[in-house]
Amino acid sequence: MPVMKTIRPLLLALFALLLAACGSLPSKQVDSVGDYGTAVRWGDWESAWAYVDPASRGGGLPDSEAERLKNVKVSGYAVLSRRVAPDGLTQRVLVEIRYIEQATQRELTVRDQQAWRTDDEGKHWWLTSGLPQF
């Protein structure tokens, strides 16, 4: 069983790295940004809209936004960077979104610079930069 003797330390090291990575950001912060990303990835624009800052969104997803997003099929979503302000109340997240323009069937890429804020010490995060501009 020499293979097990080699794999076990590697698995333990990997587990330790994962624990360290998970502890670097407050869980609600990770949940909000991750859940928003999942909604965008699956084209669930109503759910994504719910993360937009209530001060700027008004009610439900406007018809003009819904119409604009009908032509978009997201094919990839990757977080490229995340910067949290020292006070922990704002953050900037840069994501790359690959999408298919339904009308032309072309795959395009957009980089979306997201701005997030919290007003309750990280219990809920709001997207202040709005939905991606495809």
C-alpha positions in Angstrom: 0.0 0.0 0.0 2.7 2.6 -0.8 0.2 4.6 -2.9 -2.0 5.2 0.2 1.0 6.4 2.2 1.6 9.0 -0.5 -2.0 10.0 -1.1 -3.0 10.5 2.5 -0.6 13.4 3.2 -1.7 15.0 0.0 -5.4 14.7 0.8 -4.7 16.2 4.3 -2.9 19.1 2.8 -5.6 19.7 0.3 -8.2 19.6 3.1 -6.2 22.1 5.1 -6.0 24.5 2.2 -9.8 24.3 1.6 -10.5 25.1 5.2 -8.2 28.1 5.1 -9.8 29.3 1.9 -13.3 29.0 3.3 -12.3 30.9 6.4 -11.0 33.9 4.5 -14.4 35.6 3.8 -17.5 35.8 5.9 -19.9 33.0 4.9 -22.8 35.4 4.1 -20.6 37.3 1.8 -19.6 34.2 -0.1 -23.2 32.9 -0.1 -24.6 36.1 -1.6 -22.0 36.5 -4.3 -22.1 32.8 -5.1 -25.8 32.6 -5.2 -26.0 35.6 -7.5 -23.5 34.0 -9.8 -25.5 30.8 -9.9 -28.7 32.7 -10.8 -26.8 34.5 -13.6 -25.2 31.3 -14.8 -28.6 29.6 -15.1 -30.3 32.7 -16.6 -32.6 33.1 -13.6 -32.8 36.9 -14.0 -35.6 37.3 -11.5 -33.5 35.7 -8.8 -30.4 37.7 -9.9 -32.5 40.9 -9.8 -33.3 40.2 -6.1 -29.6 40.8 -5.2 -29.6 44.3 -6.8 -29.6 47.0 -4.2 -33.2 47.8 -3.2 -32.4 51.6 -3.3 -31.8 51.4 -7.0 -34.0 48.5 -8.2 -37.5 49.6 -7.3 -39.9 46.6 -7.8 -39.5 43.5 -9.9 -37.3 43.1 -12.9 -38.4 45.8 -15.4 -39.9 44.7 -18.7 -37.0 46.4 -20.6 -34.4 44.4 -18.7 -36.3 41.1 -19.1 -36.6 41.8 -22.9 -32.9 42.6 -23.2 -31.9 39.4 -21.3 -34.1 37.2 -23.4 -31.4 37.2 -26.1 -28.7 36.0 -23.6 -27.9 32.4 -22.8 -25.0 32.2 -20.3 -22.5 29.5 -21.0 -19.8 30.3 -18.4 -19.3 32.3 -15.3 -16.0 32.6 -13.5 -14.9 34.9 -10.6 -11.5 36.4 -11.6 -10.9 38.6 -8.5 -12.4 39.8 -5.3 -11.3 42.8 -3.3 -13.0 43.4 0.1 -12.6 46.9 1.6 -10.7 47.1 4.9 -13.9 48.0 6.8 -15.6 44.8 5.4 -18.7 46.8 4.2 -18.0 46.9 0.5 -16.3 44.6 -2.1 -15.4 44.6 -5.8 -15.8 41.3 -7.7 -14.5 40.9 -11.3 -16.2 38.1 -13.2 -15.9 36.9 -16.7 -19.2 35.8 -18.3 -19.4 33.8 -21.5 -22.7 33.9 -23.2 -24.4 33.0 -26.4 -26.3 35.8 -28.3 -29.4 33.9 -29.2 -30.1 35.9 -32.4 -26.7 35.2 -33.9 -25.7 32.0 -32.0 -22.3 33.6 -31.4 -20.5 33.1 -28.1 -19.2 36.3 -26.6 -17.4 37.3 -23.4 -18.0 40.2 -21.1 -16.1 41.2 -17.9 -18.5 42.4 -15.3 -17.0 44.6 -12.5 -19.5 44.1 -9.7 -19.8 46.4 -6.7 -21.3 45.0 -3.5 -22.2 46.6 -0.2 -23.7 45.6 3.1 -25.3 47.7 5.8 -25.7 45.0 8.4 -22.2 43.8 9.1 -22.3 41.2 6.3 -25.7 39.6 7.0 -26.9 40.6 3.6 -25.0 41.8 0.5 -26.5 44.0 -2.2 -25.2 44.4 -5.7 -25.0 48.1 -6.4 -23.6 47.9 -10.0 -26.7 46.3 -11.5 -27.0 43.3 -13.8 -24.3 42.6 -16.4 -24.3 44.7 -19.6 -24.2 42.1 -22.4 
